[in-house]
Amino acid sequence: MKKVKITVLRKTFISDLAEEYGTEGLGPCPMLREGQVFYADYAKPEGLCDEAWKAIYQYVFALEHGADTRLFYYGDWIRKPGIAICSCNDGLRPVIFKLEATDEESKIDYTPVQE
């Protein structure tokens, strides 16, 4: 299993929807910054938003196991193998991520509990 590099590409803010539905003073995601990088292996990377992880983990899992993202959906999504572009599920201020398969092997850095 390989590690996956997660890069925050863009923080967006849908101002017209936020004005209509968001709380006063709502702005772009305060949790992450553009250019921030995480590496995923067996678990959510420390510091990555839980909600973002829920939205992207299935793509991370696929890339960790060697999936060809060019074949996702109808084969018309991503032109480069080993890359996925995904977003979190915040409809007012979504964050866009680039997921990249790496050649670095994942290592469990904890002892699993077996009962």
Residue, then its C-alpha position, 0 to 999 in steps of 0.5 A: m500500500k502506498k501513501v497518498k499526498i493530499t494538497v489543498l489546491r483552492k479554498t472557495f466561497i460561494s458568496d450568493l449562497a452564503e449570503e442567503y443561507g450562511t451565518e453572519g460573517l461566514g467566510p472561506c474555510p478557516m481549517l485549511r490553507e491553500g498549498q497545505v500538504f498532508y500524507a495519508d496512509y492507514a488513517k486520516p492525516e493529523g490536522l486534516c478536517d474530519e468532514a473533508w476526510k469523509a468526502i475524500y477518503q474513498y479516493v485516497f483508499a483507491l489510490e493507495h491500492g493502485a487504482d487508475t483514476r482515469l477509469f473512474y466514472y465514465g472514463d472521462w474524469i482525470r487524464k493523468p494516472g494516479i491523480a484525483i481532484c476532489s472537494c469537501n462537502d461544504g456547499l458554501r465554502p468547499v475546499i478543492f484537493k489534489l490527491e496523488a499516489t506516491d511511491e512511498e510505502s505506508k507503514i503502521d506507526y502504532t500497534p493495532v489492538q487485538e482482542 
